[in-house]
Amino acid sequence: MAPTSWGRLGSTACPPFLAYDDKDPHTSRTPLLLVHGHPFDRTMWHPQLTAFAATRRVIAPDLRGYGASPVTPGSTPLARFAADLADLLDALSVRTCVVAGLSMGGQIAMECYDRLGPGRVRGLVLADTFAAPETPEGKRARNAMADRLLREGMRGYADEVLEKMVAPYAHPDVKAHVHRMMTATDPEGAAAALRGRAERPDYRPLLARATVPALVVVGTDDEYTPVSDAEALHALLPDATLRIIDAAAHLPNLEQPQEFNRALKEFLTRVDEGP
């Protein structure tokens, strides 16, 4: 398997480098692209890299402004994140893949499908996310939070939201990992993503005409994207499976990795087998 790598992206509008893990066992199975949420980094996918990297190619990048990737101040729209990922796939010669995203990463996965189409995106995994555009109140809240992060840094925010990101009963090691990711995030990168996400489009028409299979996953105790949001996504997608993960909040892939991985494995097997 390939070690952690640094990929040079082709577009001059992109940062010169994105940090990413590329685990390639050189099998014929469909590669898996893992897109992290806000305000995290690629280490949130450690249980999935560990579980799947021996049997298929798994790529987990740090998005622009997060982890070890360069920061772009101002506003980073979801379309910019998706363009970065498309450039990364091109640089790695990945012709087709399943795109899996959680929370903001799920919305970036939707944007990737819009950009790349079913010819390259063979399946979508949408975890703890939703497709509707931002409300006026939500736009104000995201921009206000961006201002706060630039003013105060990440720690106060991380302390406040930790037990909404993961359930209060989550394992202490999981809590520590999530808190560490949040406090390590550059406030400029986080603020730029918040401002860009506030302007996101309505992905519901796109998903309603999707022609690839989808897996919708949600934690039972997710306060940010409750089960009702996942049910709405499931009803919208023409070919979707819904998996509700017990004893988890917004990050079921970390809180209940065995159950999350079981659902993901079943979905990936289905994609590999084709129609």
C-alpha positions, 0 to 999 in steps of 0.5 A, a space after each residue: 500500500 502507498 504511504 501518505 502522499 502529497 499530490 500536486 494539483 493541475 489548476 492554478 486556481 487550486 492550492 499548490 498541494 493537497 495533503 492526502 492518504 492514498 492506499 492502493 492495494 492494486 485491486 480491480 475494485 472501485 476506488 473510494 474517495 473519502 471527503 471529511 466534514 467541517 471542521 475536521 481533517 482526513 484523520 476522521 476516516 482512520 477507521 475506514 482507511 484501516 478497514 478498506 485499504 487492504 481490499 480497494 484503493 482508498 483516497 482521503 484528502 485534507 480539503 483546502 483550508 483543513 489539516 495539512 493542506 494550504 489555507 485560502 482565506 475569504 470564501 471557499 464555495 463547495 464547487 471549489 472543494 469539488 474542483 480540487 477533488 476532481 483535479 486530485 483524481 486526475 492527478 492520481 489517474 483515478 477514472 471512476 470511484 465511489 465518493 463518500 462524504 460526511 456533513 459538509 463532505 456529503 454536500 461536496 460529494 453532491 457537488 462532485 457528482 454534479 461536476 463529474 457525473 455518473 461516468 466517473 462517480 459510480 456511487 454516493 455515500 451521504 452521511 449525516 448531511 442534507 441537500 437543501 440550500 441555506 436559509 436566510 437565518 442559516 446564512 447569517 449564522 454561518 457568517 457570524 460564526 466565521 467572524 467569531 472563529 477569526 476573532 477568537 480561534 477554534 477552541 471555544 467553539 470546539 468546547 461548545 459543540 464537542 458533545 453535539 459532534 459526537 454523543 455525550 456517551 461517546 468513548 473518551 478517545 473518540 471525543 479527544 480525537 474529534 476535539 483535537 481535529 477541531 482545535 487544530 483547524 486553521 480559523 481562516 480555512 474554517 471561516 472560508 468554508 463557512 462563508 462558502 457553504 452559506 451560499 450553496 445551491 439546492 442539490 435536491 433536483 440533482 439528487 432526484 435525477 441521480 442514476 447511480 446507487 446511493 447509501 444514506 447514513 445517519 446517527 440516531 442522535 444526530 442533532 445537526 442532521 437528524 434522522 428526518 433529514 436522512 429519510 428525506 434524502 432517501 426518499 429523494 434519491 431514485 436508488 438509495 439505501 438508508 442505514 440508521 446507526 444506533 448510539 451515534 450522533 453526527 460522526 457515526 463513522 468514528 462513534 460506531 465504526 464497525 456498524 458504519 463499515 458494515 453498511 459501507 462494505 455492503 454498498 461497495 460490494 453492490 457497486 463493484 458487482 454493477 447493475 
